[in-house]
Every structure is written in structure tokens, then in C-alpha cells.
Amino acid sequence: MKHLSLGLPGLLALLSCAATSASPVTPAPTQEARTDTAPSAVARPVEAPAPRLSRKAQVQRILPHNVRLALLEGEKVRSTASGVVIGNEQTPQGLVSYVLTNAHAVDTRELEHPGLVVIVDERADSTEYRAEVVALGAVPDMDLALVKVPGLPRTPARLATDAELEMGEDVVVAASPFGRALSLSGGMVSQIEWDKESKRPRMVKTDAPIGYGASGGGIFSLESGKLLAIVEGYRTAKVGFAVAEQNFSFDVPMPGETFAAPGAKVRQFLAQRGFSRLLGEGAGDAGPAGAQTASR
């Protein structure tokens, strides 16, 4: 077995090489050497972002945008729906508000003596306003209608932009199912379908549950309070059963299957009918025609 021995002279030489190959240590600059450097910048205070409203506070801001509607045959209620105030104007006759709802909810073709009222509920009190349809979309492609309501003092909703519509957005649905007072349900934006030609949203889905009569209700962002979409309907499942050899069936809303018209479709509808002024926007992005004016 061979052993490698450097001996004392070799060891001293090795230590010498290690010492000379190490990087020299730079001495700390003296006070005189630091006097030529520029003074350090003064740190500016960082502004804290505005606090986000609580869920309850945001809902209280959303509630005044919403109303319920009743379609009449004479003085008898034939059907009910929901609606969102999208704009108002001062006219020589006084204040006029405009409500968005579904076209299928205000279809009067089968009624001999049709009438329409918009109802505002304030705790135990309800106030009715006579209304008329001024623009009607073609179902199913444009299931939207615009209702004119003289004397209705409600705050218009702010319509969100396409960029503000995102999957996962926390939302609240404000509607009046079964013709009752306004009710709320919560969820999120669970699906967005995009039009391949216009590159804009054409359908929105939320997992927030709704019931019959919620058509025309508003889907609002809980973060911004803006209107994201108008409820059009929900998918149902038919349930059947037999009693005493008789068959019965009824439709049950499927959870998580609430469909709505996004803001892009609302803008298109209003632009086509000449009501872009309600949003303070131009009609340049109206898109192809798809609605018709109600003959009233």
C-alpha cells in the first residue's frame, strides 16, 4: 500500500497557495468615502386600498335596482316576473324609469285585455305602477324586453363590462319568484359561453338557485355591485309518479342550471332598439339585428 506524504515543506507551500488564491477582502468604506454618494430617497407612504363592502352592505346597495312585474288579463294576474331598472329620464310629464325583463314574461298575444304593472315592495307596503312594453326581443335568441314605467323612483343598475364577467365571480341573484316579494340567492358565475364571431359573451350560467317567476331577475357581482346578467330561465327535470293508477308529473328546477343573458346581449338589445342612451353609451357595438319593437 502506498502512502502520499507531503512533508512539512510541501504543506507550507500548499498553505501559501491557498492563501494567495483566496479573494481579497474589501475593507468597509470610511465615512469620508460615503460622503460623495447620493442621499437615499425618502420612502413615500403607501395608500391602503378602499375597504371592500361587507356582503350585507353590498346587498343593500343592490336591492333598490329590482322590481317585480305582473301580467294582467283585465284585473286578474295571469303571470308574474322579475325586472331590473336599467335607466331613467326626466320628461315634461315627469320621471320615467325603464325596466329590463324577459320577452317571454310580457308576451300578451294570447290575452284579450292585457295589462302590465310594476310592483315595488317596501317592507309591508307595496306600490303598483302602470307600465308598457316599448321594446320586445325575439325569443329564444333575444329573450329581453324593455318596459317603460312613468313615475317609478328607483335607482338604475350599473351594467358591467365584458371584461368584468369572469368565471368564479361571487354573485347574488335578486328576483321575485312565485309572485312574492323580492328574494335573494347566492352562488357564482359557473359558465360563460362566448360567441366565436363577435368574441363577446352570449350566455352566462350561475349555480345560484331560482324559482318560477324569477325570469328577468338580475345577477349582480358581490364585489362591484354591478349587473352582470339578466336571468332567462333554468333547466328542469320531469318527475313522474303514479297514484291510484293515475300518472302525474311535474318539472323540478335542476340545481346549478340557471341561465342568463350577459351584459353584452343587453347592450346589443338596447342599441338595436335605440335605447343606448339609458347606459350613456353609443350604438356602435350593436351587432346584428335580432329584436323587434313592440306594437303598442
RODO-2510 file (C-alpha; in nm, 4 decimals, decimal comma):
residues 296
     n   res          X          Y          Z
     1     m     0,0000     0,0000     0,0000
     2     k     0,1391     0,3385    -0,0970
     3     h     0,1002     0,6482     0,1165
     4     l     0,1353     1,0031    -0,0166
     5     s     0,3358     1,2211     0,2193
     6     l     0,3921     1,5889     0,1528
     7     g     0,6168     1,6614     0,4400
     8     l     0,6494     1,9954     0,6114
     9     p     0,7860     2,1918     0,3085
    10     g     0,5043     2,0706     0,0854
    11     l     0,2419     2,1546     0,3469
    12     l     0,3773     2,5084     0,3821
    13     a     0,3707     2,5520     0,0061
    14     l     0,0089     2,4324    -0,0097
    15     l    -0,0997     2,6733     0,2580
    16     s     0,0784     2,9512     0,0756
    17     c    -0,1068     2,8758    -0,2487
    18     a    -0,4433     2,8662    -0,0707
    19     a    -0,3761     3,1989     0,0896
    20     t    -0,2761     3,3678    -0,2345
    21     s    -0,5710     3,2257    -0,4343
    22     a    -0,8402     3,3485    -0,1923
    23     s    -1,0286     3,6667    -0,2894
    24     p    -0,9050     3,9716    -0,1073
    25     v    -1,1473     4,1206     0,1475
    26     t    -1,2510     4,4731     0,0601
    27     p    -1,2404     4,6987     0,3643
    28     a    -1,5606     4,8762     0,4636
    29     p    -1,5795     5,2266     0,3231
    30     t    -1,4984     5,5035     0,5647
    31     q    -1,7319     5,7898     0,6497
    32     e    -1,5320     6,0159     0,4160
    33     a    -1,5784     5,7731     0,1275
    34     r    -1,9573     5,7706     0,1761
    35     t    -1,9998     6,1459     0,1680
    36     d    -1,9890     6,1539    -0,2133
    37     t    -2,2861     5,9186    -0,2594
    38     a    -2,6353     6,0491    -0,3396
    39     p    -2,8729     6,0770    -0,0445
    40     s    -3,1214     5,7902    -0,0160
    41     a    -3,4779     5,8553    -0,1421
    42     v    -3,7423     5,9352     0,1163
    43     a    -3,9959     5,6473     0,1393
    44     r    -4,3493     5,7537     0,0462
    45     p    -4,6449     5,6218     0,2423
    46     v    -4,8396     5,3516     0,0579
    47     e    -5,2094     5,4277     0,0254
    48     a    -5,4254     5,1478     0,1609
    49     p    -5,6926     5,0194    -0,0838
    50     a    -6,0503     5,1133    -0,0125
    51     p    -6,2100     4,8572     0,2187
    52     r    -6,4378     4,6099     0,0446
    53     l    -6,8017     4,6368     0,1409
    54     s    -6,9436     4,3598     0,3507
    55     r    -7,1883     4,1186     0,1898
    56     k    -7,4791     4,2804     0,3708
    57     a    -7,3743     4,6347     0,2750
    58     q    -7,3326     4,5417    -0,0914
    59     v    -7,6722     4,3701    -0,0995
    60     q    -7,8362     4,6805     0,0458
    61     r    -7,6960     4,8785    -0,2480
    62     i    -7,8218     4,6213    -0,4982
    63     l    -8,1793     4,5884    -0,3705
    64     p    -8,3134     4,9270    -0,4980
    65     h    -8,2461     4,8248    -0,8608
    66     n    -8,5026     4,5448    -0,8593
    67     v    -8,8785     4,5219    -0,9080
    68     r    -9,1420     4,2582    -0,9778
    69     l    -9,3932     4,2538    -1,2616
    70     a    -9,7444     4,1197    -1,3029
    71     l    -9,9062     4,0497    -1,6389
    72     l   -10,2807     4,1065    -1,6210
    73     e   -10,5883     3,9896    -1,8079
    74     g   -10,8277     4,2645    -1,7112
    75     e   -10,7705     4,2831    -1,3353
    76     k   -10,6672     3,9194    -1,2957
    77     v   -10,2998     3,8282    -1,2647
    78     r   -10,2038     3,5813    -1,5378
    79     s    -9,8299     3,5524    -1,4682
    80     t    -9,5501     3,7199    -1,2757
    81     a    -9,1872     3,8007    -1,3475
    82     s    -8,8911     3,9980    -1,2197
    83     g    -8,7101     4,3006    -1,3565
    84     v    -8,4147     4,5354    -1,3141
    85     v    -8,4229     4,9139    -1,3511
    86     i    -8,1615     4,9950    -1,6149
    87     g    -8,2170     5,3697    -1,6602
    88     n    -8,4449     5,6667    -1,6044
    89     e    -8,5191     6,0007    -1,7659
    90     q    -8,6819     6,3299    -1,6803
    91     t    -8,9596     6,4121    -1,9281
    92     p    -9,2089     6,7005    -1,9476
    93     q    -9,4565     6,4597    -1,7849
    94     g    -9,2167     6,3726    -1,5032
    95     l    -8,9757     6,0927    -1,4152
    96     v    -8,9778     5,7797    -1,6320
    97     s    -8,7870     5,4630    -1,5461
    98     y    -8,7040     5,1707    -1,7728
    99     v    -8,7059     4,8093    -1,6567
   100     l    -8,5334     4,5143    -1,8224
   101     t    -8,7095     4,1793    -1,8129
   102     n    -8,7662     3,8763    -2,0383
   103     a    -8,9672     3,8929    -2,3595
   104     h    -9,1460     3,5680    -2,2783
   105     a    -9,2566     3,7155    -1,9440
   106     v    -9,4512     4,0044    -2,1021
   107     d    -9,5947     3,8276    -2,4063
   108     t    -9,9577     3,9423    -2,4350
   109     r   -10,0516     3,7806    -2,7683
   110     e   -10,2951     3,5366    -2,6080
   111     l   -10,4644     3,7997    -2,3889
   112     e   -10,7771     3,9896    -2,4915
   113     h   -10,7427     4,2739    -2,2394
   114     p   -10,3740     4,2766    -2,1386
   115     g   -10,2235     4,4957    -1,8719
   116     l    -9,8862     4,5253    -1,7066
   117     v    -9,7896     4,6583    -1,3650
   118     v    -9,4538     4,7003    -1,1951
   119     i    -9,4586     4,6486    -0,8202
   120     v    -9,2176     4,7890    -0,5621
   121     d    -9,2163     4,6322    -0,2166
   122     e    -9,1048     4,8379     0,0830
   123     r    -9,1310     4,6167     0,3911
   124     a    -9,5060     4,5771     0,4496
   125     d    -9,6081     4,8232     0,1761
   126     s    -9,6379     4,7580    -0,1978
   127     t    -9,6801     5,0231    -0,4683
   128     e    -9,8036     4,9451    -0,8186
   129     y    -9,7134     5,1408    -1,1317
   130     r    -9,8820     5,1002    -1,4678
   131     a    -9,6275     5,0097    -1,7347
   132     e    -9,5959     4,9426    -2,1063
   133     v    -9,3551     4,7410    -2,3188
   134     v    -9,1549     4,9658    -2,5519
   135     a    -8,9109     4,7099    -2,6946
   136     l    -8,9505     4,3360    -2,7361
   137     g    -8,6878     4,0821    -2,8394
   138     a    -8,7415     3,7703    -3,0462
   139     v    -8,7466     3,4539    -2,8337
   140     p    -8,5312     3,2496    -2,7973
   141     d    -8,2357     3,4359    -2,9500
   142     m    -8,3070     3,7669    -2,7767
   143     d    -8,5312     3,6942    -2,4788
   144     l    -8,5268     4,0522    -2,3499
   145     a    -8,7861     4,3261    -2,3180
   146     l    -8,7769     4,6889    -2,2093
   147     v    -9,0640     4,8230    -2,0026
   148     k    -9,1415     5,1925    -1,9577
   149     v    -9,2715     5,2890    -1,6117
   150     p    -9,3817     5,6502    -1,5547
   151     g    -9,3289     5,7797    -1,2013
   152     l    -9,1110     5,4920    -1,0801
   153     p    -8,8401     5,6360    -0,8495
   154     r    -8,5851     5,3537    -0,8488
   155     t    -8,2073     5,3656    -0,8826
   156     p    -8,0742     5,2256    -1,2143
   157     a    -7,8269     4,9396    -1,2007
   158     r    -7,4760     4,9799    -1,3423
   159     l    -7,4086     4,7336    -1,6227
   160     a    -7,0741     4,5530    -1,6009
   161     t    -6,8379     4,5377    -1,8968
   162     d    -6,7426     4,2143    -2,0722
   163     a    -6,4021     4,2265    -1,9016
   164     e    -6,5706     4,2243    -1,5602
   165     l    -6,7526     3,8986    -1,6328
   166     e    -6,5371     3,6121    -1,5097
   167     m    -6,5957     3,2548    -1,4032
   168     g    -6,5863     3,2119    -1,0271
   169     e    -6,7236     3,5606    -0,9609
   170     d    -6,9340     3,5658    -0,6432
   171     v    -7,2871     3,6749    -0,7318
   172     v    -7,6270     3,7389    -0,5817
   173     v    -7,9476     3,6834    -0,7782
   174     a    -8,2278     3,9276    -0,6945
   175     a    -8,5701     3,8148    -0,8157
   176     s    -8,9327     3,7697    -0,7134
   177     p    -9,0191     3,4023    -0,7661
   178     f    -9,3809     3,2892    -0,7443
   179     g    -9,5017     3,6495    -0,7491
   180     r    -9,3851     3,7117    -0,3954
   181     a    -9,1686     3,9915    -0,2570
   182     l    -8,8059     4,0190    -0,3621
   183     s    -8,5808     3,7333    -0,2543
   184     l    -8,2099     3,6619    -0,2867
   185     s    -7,9972     3,3605    -0,3674
   186     g    -7,6217     3,3346    -0,3860
   187     g    -7,3659     3,1497    -0,5933
   188     m    -7,1017     3,2173    -0,8542
   189     v    -7,0628     3,2518    -1,2286
   190     s    -7,0248     2,8863    -1,3216
   191     q    -7,0094     2,9067    -1,7007
   192     i    -6,9639     3,1613    -1,9799
   193     e    -7,0329     3,0802    -2,3450
   194     w    -6,8548     3,3062    -2,5940
   195     d    -6,9647     3,3919    -2,9462
   196     k    -6,6877     3,2912    -3,1865
   197     e    -6,7626     3,5708    -3,4332
   198     s    -6,8182     3,8714    -3,2059
   199     k    -6,5794     3,7445    -2,9328
   200     r    -6,8375     3,8500    -2,6745
   201     p    -7,0283     3,6534    -2,4116
   202     r    -7,3589     3,5148    -2,5366
   203     m    -7,4711     3,3139    -2,2330
   204     v    -7,3968     3,3047    -1,8611
   205     k    -7,4748     3,0311    -1,6147
   206     t    -7,4785     3,0507    -1,2350
   207     d    -7,5215     2,7832    -0,9729
   208     a    -7,7477     3,0145    -0,7699
   209     p    -8,0926     2,8513    -0,7424
   210     i    -8,4054     3,0302    -0,8650
   211     g    -8,7756     2,9508    -0,8930
   212     y    -9,0713     3,0128    -1,1226
   213     g    -9,1219     3,3863    -1,1703
   214     a    -8,7526     3,4714    -1,1351
   215     s    -8,7246     3,5292    -1,5106
   216     g    -8,5960     3,8825    -1,5694
   217     g    -8,4194     3,8963    -1,2345
   218     g    -8,0721     4,0438    -1,2012
   219     i    -7,7439     3,8635    -1,1411
   220     f    -7,5125     4,1043    -0,9595
   221     s    -7,1443     4,0958    -0,8681
   222     l    -7,0957     4,0902    -0,4922
   223     e    -6,7609     4,2665    -0,5374
   224     s    -6,8635     4,5612    -0,7539
   225     g    -7,2431     4,5611    -0,7170
   226     k    -7,2773     4,5829    -1,0970
   227     l    -7,5337     4,3974    -1,3063
   228     l    -7,3693     4,1015    -1,4808
   229     a    -7,6689     3,9387    -1,6482
   230     i    -8,0480     3,9046    -1,6693
   231     v    -8,1999     3,5673    -1,5764
   232     e    -8,3653     3,3958    -1,8726
   233     g    -8,4591     3,0586    -1,7267
   234     y    -8,3423     2,7332    -1,5774
   235     r    -8,3140     2,3721    -1,6823
   236     t    -8,5715     2,1365    -1,5351
   237     a    -8,6113     1,7665    -1,4833
   238     k    -8,9506     1,5987    -1,5205
   239     v    -9,0543     1,3908    -1,2203
   240     g    -9,3371     1,1408    -1,2635
   241     f    -9,5310     0,9220    -1,0238
   242     a    -9,8494     0,7222    -1,0137
   243     v   -10,1376     0,7461    -0,7664
   244     a   -10,4402     0,5157    -0,7836
   245     e   -10,3444     0,4080    -1,1356
   246     q   -10,3230     0,7713    -1,2498
   247     n    -9,9952     0,9186    -1,3753
   248     f    -9,8758     1,2609    -1,2661
   249     s    -9,5638     1,4600    -1,3497
   250     f    -9,4118     1,7976    -1,2771
   251     d    -9,0947     1,9879    -1,3618
   252     v    -8,8291     2,0435    -1,0970
   253     p    -8,5525     2,3064    -1,1374
   254     m    -8,2115     2,1426    -1,1682
   255     p    -7,9571     2,2810    -0,9188
   256     g    -7,6793     2,4847    -1,0766
   257     e    -7,8587     2,5265    -1,4106
   258     t    -7,9693     2,8915    -1,4119
   259     f    -7,9134     3,0635    -1,7480
   260     a    -7,8911     3,4361    -1,8144
   261     a    -7,8334     3,6995    -2,0827
   262     p    -7,4964     3,8717    -2,0220
   263     g    -7,4355     4,2442    -2,0385
   264     a    -7,3117     4,2171    -2,3993
   265     k    -7,6530     4,0919    -2,5084
   266     v    -7,8266     4,3658    -2,3062
   267     r    -7,6166     4,6333    -2,4792
   268     q    -7,6891     4,4823    -2,8185
   269     f    -8,0623     4,4750    -2,7483
   270     l    -8,0785     4,8346    -2,6245
   271     a    -7,8672     4,9608    -2,9152
   272     q    -8,0859     4,7885    -3,1733
   273     r    -8,3965     4,9465    -3,0286
   274     g    -8,2473     5,2956    -2,9920
   275     f    -8,2140     5,2962    -2,6120
   276     s    -7,8340     5,3081    -2,5731
   277     r    -7,8786     5,6481    -2,4113
   278     l    -8,0024     5,4711    -2,0985
   279     l    -7,6493     5,3379    -2,0467
   280     g    -7,4760     5,6546    -2,1611
   281     e    -7,3139     5,4574    -2,4427
   282     g    -7,3124     5,4695    -2,8217
   283     a    -7,4727     5,2203    -3,0525
   284     g    -7,1563     5,1349    -3,2436
   285     d    -7,1262     4,7850    -3,0939
   286     a    -7,4838     4,6773    -3,1504
   287     g    -7,4098     4,3733    -3,3621
   288     p    -7,6574     4,2066    -3,5974
   289     a    -8,0276     4,2743    -3,5755
   290     g    -8,2356     4,0368    -3,3689
   291     a    -8,5118     4,2271    -3,1921
   292     q    -8,8372     4,3927    -3,2787
   293     t    -9,0262     4,6873    -3,1391
   294     a    -9,3468     4,6056    -2,9581
   295     s    -9,6521     4,7301    -3,1433
   296     r    -9,8123     4,9360    -2,8697
***
